[in-house]
Amino acid sequence: MSSILTNNSAMVALQTLKSINSNLASTQAEISTGKSIGSAKDNAAVWAISKVMEADVKGFKGISDSLSLGESTVAVARQASETVTDLLTEIKSKIVAAQEDNVDRGKIQTDIVALRNQITSVVGAAQFNGLNLVDGSQTGTNANGNTGVDVLSSLDRKADGSIVTSSIGVDAQNLSLTAGTALGAAAASVGTDTGTAGVIDANDGGTNDSITLDTFAFLDASGGATATAAVMPDAAGVDTAVTNGLVVGDQLSLTIGTVQGNYVVKEGDTAESVVAGMKNALVAQGLDGDSFSMDIDTNAAQLVITNETNADVAYSFSASRGSGGLSGLATMDVSSSGGADAALGAIENMIQTSIDASAAFGSVEGRIEIQSDFVGKLSDSLKSGIGAMVDADMEAASARLQALQVQQQLGTQALSIANQAPQNILSLFR
């Protein structure tokens, strides 16, 4: 049945043309923007995921900047500590020369003072953007639980969508010449010395051939010194003005003859771990096990050092807070034979301190570099993932555009033909 009121063919052709024009507009938008999903109305779920990932990419850009800043800061500190190591090696050569009797020790001391001043200059200048990791100015606690700073290294997104930051802890290394505050005997001391004061008597059958490191106390949260383990100096209630107890960072030094062992108190240290650390430090510095026996009594938390030789040996012990690793350099004097002998034993420990600092900085600098490389690759992967979800396939879009343009022309012609159908009815009345 033909009707002049209802043109079904025209309606079908019109709807088809509208659909073609809609697809054509969508394809043109893809080509112009380069995205198949440009807004939430295109695909809400995929769009939401892509926006979260884009936010993460922006966050990782900030992480990359943080890592670059941290790597530069650590590199400066590492270079400074390596330079200090070289200068200390030069000082050692001067000290060795001062061991001879037929030398001008006064001139050698002048050279040592010049090198010492250069070390002070290097340590003071080793800062990046105002942050110095080698001059003892850092007081905060880092992610490792030690004195130092943190470098923001990652943003970790959990399954519930929450974000947790991760940091790389950089331990500060105090290479200054500043002498620390001396701690009282109650904090740490050689409690038993039955022989001559300051001397481990020769092993000649007597009872005075040993000393015992057995006196320790730790600061507590009430401002006293009754704790059983070391706490951080910035912990609530701790009063670092109290010198009759130990806190994290305090330095203990025990010298047996010409061998000096140093131990830095760590968080959670007890008397037992302190004496174990001091024994390891003396062994590391070359204390002869045949000449001196060292026995640890874990129940009594004490280190007994016995002289196995037939000669008296001098010893000294000190405990200080905030001292620089090279504090002994400030008072080093080789002008006399005795001073030259003492300096030879002390310089080895200082060189080891600077070497340890260089190694620590080098290790963390390598870790930061690895993390920076990983963050860069992770950002690239996230960008690729976002592109796979929302970017338009330009080859397919181009082919689709040409097909839709042909369909549009055909649809327009079909609609034109359908609109002419009612005119055919006029022929029935001629």
Secondary structure by P-SEA (a helix, b strand, c coil): cccccccaaaaaaaaaaaaaaaaaaaaaaaaacccccccccccaaaaaaaaaaaaaaaaaaaaaaaaaaaaaaaaaaaaaaaaaaaaaaaaaaaaaaacccccaaaaaaaaaaaaaaaaaaaaaaccccccccccccccccccccccccccccccccccccbbbbbbbbbbbbcccccccccccccccccccccccccccccccccccccccccbbbbbccccccccccccccccccccccccccccccbbbbbbcccbbbbbbbcccccaaaaaaaaaaaaaaaccccccbbbbbcccccbbbbbbcccbbbbbbbbccccccccccccccccccaaaaaaaaaaaaaaaaaaaaaaaaaaaaaaaaaaaaaaaaaaaaaaaaaaaaccccaaaaaaaaaaaaaaaaaaaaaaaaaaaaaaaaaaaaac
